């Protein structure tokens, strides 16, 4: 089978990364290598990952380090590490997310259908003490943002070969050859740039073999909603119109 590597950037995630690891351990198709990229954590994140790996010897788990701050930098390091090791298919989620049990299965099906970049469906988690109504607002906002993104001036360029498709960094997959051809994730911090948007726009200049697959599901964290409230969270994701002093919410 074509080699799939799953990349997870992580920074100070000792409180929640075990749930992410358990979700990945529960995949119906376990034939993948998992790379946790420790983004210079100051807590026990790497220790906990290694302990989990020791307790799950059937899983192929690697822990590497990226000292440069940023989800873009850490994710890119993990992607290029996997490619150097022979990966042909790459997937990414984040260390506060829970991939559905059929996540890797659905990713392979999307690739087999001809896609080279797979955008998955992001669904709010229900286990973080966030009100139902707030979760529904965020879910609706994601749909609106996906539609608005097609008309957003920053996503318009005559060089683009196809329409914009919102591709969350915590639920996406890409072939190794396309990742390299597109230049990969910008090696930036989350405060500087939405690295997932930059990558999909680079892909749009190369191919139309990309698309949304709603059956590729990841349950994403609402902890920013819990910390900042709905309005400020939406302002943060809308080009960082809200700029808090503390971005790394735990």
C-alpha positions as CSV (number, residue, x, y, z in Angstrom):
1,X,0.0,0.0,0.0
2,X,1.1,3.5,-0.7
3,X,2.9,4.9,2.3
4,X,0.9,7.3,4.5
5,X,2.5,9.5,7.1
6,X,0.4,11.5,9.6
7,X,2.0,14.7,10.9
8,X,1.0,16.4,14.2
9,X,2.7,19.6,15.3
10,X,2.4,20.0,19.1
11,X,3.3,22.7,21.6
12,X,2.7,22.3,25.3
13,X,-0.1,19.9,24.8
14,X,0.4,17.6,27.8
15,X,-3.2,18.1,28.9
16,X,-4.8,16.9,25.7
17,X,-2.5,15.1,23.4
18,X,-3.3,11.7,24.8
19,X,-6.8,12.0,23.5
20,X,-5.5,12.8,20.0
21,X,-3.1,9.9,20.2
22,X,-5.9,7.6,21.2
23,X,-8.1,8.7,18.3
24,X,-5.2,7.9,15.9
25,X,-4.6,4.6,17.6
26,X,-8.3,3.8,17.0
27,X,-8.2,4.2,13.2
28,X,-9.8,1.5,11.2
29,X,-6.8,1.6,8.8
30,X,-3.8,1.7,11.1
31,X,-1.2,1.4,8.3
32,X,0.5,4.8,8.7
33,X,3.5,6.3,10.4
34,X,2.7,9.0,13.0
35,X,5.2,11.9,13.4
36,X,4.7,14.2,16.4
37,X,6.7,17.4,15.9
38,X,7.4,18.9,19.3
39,X,7.5,22.6,18.7
40,X,10.0,23.2,21.6
41,X,7.5,22.5,24.4
42,X,8.2,23.5,27.9
43,X,5.9,20.9,29.5
44,X,5.8,17.1,29.3
45,X,4.4,16.8,25.8
46,X,7.3,14.8,24.3
47,X,7.6,12.6,27.4
48,X,3.9,11.7,27.2
49,X,4.1,10.9,23.5
50,X,7.0,8.6,24.0
51,X,5.2,6.9,26.9
52,X,2.2,6.4,24.7
53,X,4.4,4.9,22.0
54,X,6.0,2.5,24.5
55,X,2.5,1.4,25.5
56,X,1.4,1.0,21.8
57,X,4.2,-0.9,20.2
58,X,2.1,-1.8,17.1
59,X,1.9,1.8,16.1
60,X,4.8,3.5,14.2
61,X,5.3,6.7,16.2
62,X,8.2,9.1,15.8
63,X,9.0,12.2,17.8
64,X,11.0,15.0,16.3
65,X,11.7,18.6,17.3
66,X,11.3,22.0,15.7
67,X,12.6,24.8,17.7
68,X,11.3,27.6,15.5
69,X,7.9,28.7,16.9
70,X,4.9,28.1,14.7
71,X,2.4,25.6,13.4
72,X,3.7,26.3,9.9
73,X,7.3,25.7,10.8
74,X,6.6,22.6,12.8
75,X,4.2,21.1,10.3
76,X,6.7,21.7,7.4
77,X,9.5,20.1,9.4
78,X,7.3,17.0,9.9
79,X,6.2,16.9,6.3
80,X,9.7,17.1,5.0
81,X,10.9,14.5,7.5
82,X,8.3,12.1,6.2
83,X,9.1,12.8,2.6
84,X,12.8,12.1,3.2
85,X,11.8,8.8,4.8
86,X,9.9,7.8,1.7
87,X,6.3,9.0,2.3
88,X,4.1,9.4,-0.7
89,X,0.9,10.5,1.0
90,X,0.9,13.0,3.8
91,X,-1.9,13.9,6.3
92,X,-2.0,16.5,9.0
93,X,-4.1,17.0,12.1
94,X,-3.3,19.0,15.3
95,X,-2.6,18.0,18.8
96,X,-6.0,19.3,20.1
97,X,-8.0,17.4,17.5
98,X,-9.8,14.0,17.3
99,X,-9.8,12.4,13.9
100,X,-12.8,10.2,13.2
101,X,-12.1,6.5,13.3
102,X,-12.4,6.2,9.5
103,X,-10.2,9.3,8.9
104,X,-7.2,7.5,7.3
105,X,-9.5,5.2,5.3
106,X,-11.4,8.1,3.9
107,X,-8.1,9.9,3.1
108,X,-6.9,7.0,1.0
109,X,-10.3,6.9,-0.8
110,X,-10.0,10.6,-1.6
111,X,-6.5,10.1,-3.0
112,X,-7.6,7.0,-5.0
113,X,-10.3,9.1,-6.6
114,X,-7.7,11.3,-8.1
115,X,-7.2,14.1,-5.6
116,X,-3.7,15.3,-4.8
117,X,-4.8,17.7,-2.0
118,X,-7.7,16.7,0.3
119,X,-9.6,19.2,2.3
120,X,-11.5,17.6,5.2
121,X,-14.6,18.6,7.2
122,X,-13.9,20.3,10.5
123,X,-16.5,19.6,13.2
124,X,-16.4,21.2,16.7
125,X,-15.6,18.9,19.6
126,X,-18.4,18.4,22.1
127,X,-16.2,17.4,25.2
128,X,-14.7,20.8,26.2
129,X,-17.4,22.4,28.3
130,X,-18.4,24.8,25.5
131,X,-22.1,25.7,25.2
132,X,-24.1,23.9,22.4
133,X,-25.2,27.2,20.9
134,X,-21.6,28.5,20.7
135,X,-20.6,25.3,19.0
136,X,-23.4,25.7,16.5
137,X,-22.3,29.3,15.8
138,X,-18.8,28.2,15.2
139,X,-19.9,25.4,12.9
140,X,-22.1,27.9,10.9
141,X,-19.2,30.4,10.8
142,X,-17.0,27.7,9.2
143,X,-19.5,27.2,6.4
144,X,-19.8,30.9,5.8
145,X,-16.1,31.3,5.8
146,X,-15.8,28.5,3.3
147,X,-18.2,30.2,1.0
148,X,-16.7,33.7,1.5
149,X,-13.2,32.4,0.9
150,X,-14.2,31.8,-2.8
151,X,-14.8,35.5,-3.2
152,X,-12.2,36.9,-0.8
153,X,-9.9,39.4,-2.6
154,X,-6.8,37.7,-1.1
155,X,-7.8,34.4,-2.8
156,X,-8.3,36.0,-6.3
157,X,-5.5,35.8,-8.8
158,X,-5.7,35.1,-12.6
159,X,-3.0,32.5,-12.2
160,X,-5.2,30.2,-10.1
161,X,-6.4,27.2,-12.0
162,X,-9.4,26.4,-9.9
163,X,-11.6,27.9,-7.1
164,X,-10.6,28.4,-3.5
165,X,-11.3,25.5,-1.2
166,X,-10.9,26.2,2.6
167,X,-8.5,23.6,3.8
168,X,-8.0,23.5,7.6
169,X,-4.5,22.6,8.6
170,X,-5.8,20.3,11.2
171,X,-7.7,18.2,8.6
172,X,-5.9,17.9,5.3
173,X,-3.9,15.5,3.2
174,X,-1.6,16.0,0.3
175,X,0.7,13.9,-2.0
176,X,4.4,14.3,-1.3
177,X,5.1,15.4,-4.8
178,X,2.5,18.2,-4.7
179,X,3.7,19.3,-1.3
180,X,7.2,19.8,-2.6
181,X,6.0,21.4,-5.9
182,X,3.9,23.9,-4.0
183,X,6.7,24.8,-1.6
184,X,5.1,23.4,1.5
185,X,3.7,25.2,4.5
186,X,5.3,28.6,5.1
187,X,7.6,28.3,8.0
188,X,5.7,30.9,10.1
189,X,4.0,31.3,13.4
190,X,0.2,31.3,13.6
191,X,0.2,35.0,14.5
192,X,1.9,35.8,11.2
193,X,0.0,33.9,8.6
194,X,-2.6,31.2,8.1
195,X,-0.3,28.6,6.7
196,X,-3.1,26.3,5.4
197,X,-4.5,29.1,3.3
198,X,-1.1,29.9,1.8
199,X,-0.5,26.2,0.9
200,X,-3.9,25.7,-0.8
201,X,-3.4,28.9,-2.8
202,X,0.1,27.7,-3.9
203,X,-1.5,24.4,-5.0
204,X,-4.2,26.3,-7.0
205,X,-1.4,27.6,-9.2
206,X,-0.3,24.1,-10.1
207,X,-3.4,21.9,-10.4
208,X,-7.1,21.4,-10.1
209,X,-6.7,18.0,-8.4
210,X,-7.9,19.2,-5.0
211,X,-11.2,19.3,-3.3
212,X,-13.4,19.0,-0.2
213,X,-14.4,15.6,1.2
214,X,-17.0,16.0,4.0
215,X,-16.5,12.3,4.9
216,X,-12.9,13.1,6.0
217,X,-13.8,14.3,9.5
218,X,-11.8,15.7,12.3
219,X,-13.3,17.1,15.6
220,X,-11.5,20.3,16.4
221,X,-11.0,22.1,19.7
222,X,-13.2,25.0,20.9
223,X,-10.7,26.1,23.6
224,X,-10.4,29.6,22.0
225,X,-14.1,30.0,22.2
226,X,-14.0,29.0,25.9
227,X,-11.1,31.5,26.5
228,X,-12.1,34.4,24.3
229,X,-15.8,34.0,23.5
230,X,-17.4,33.5,20.1
231,X,-17.1,37.0,18.8
232,X,-13.4,37.4,19.5
233,X,-12.6,33.9,18.3
234,X,-14.3,34.7,15.0
235,X,-12.4,38.0,14.8
236,X,-9.1,36.1,15.4
237,X,-9.7,33.7,12.5
238,X,-10.8,36.6,10.3
239,X,-7.3,37.8,9.5
240,X,-6.4,38.3,13.2
241,X,-8.7,41.3,13.7
242,X,-8.6,40.3,17.4
243,X,-5.0,40.2,18.6
244,X,-4.8,38.8,22.1
245,X,-1.6,38.9,24.1
246,X,-1.8,35.2,24.7
247,X,-2.3,33.2,21.5
248,X,-1.4,29.7,22.7
249,X,-4.5,28.8,24.7
250,X,-4.3,25.7,26.8
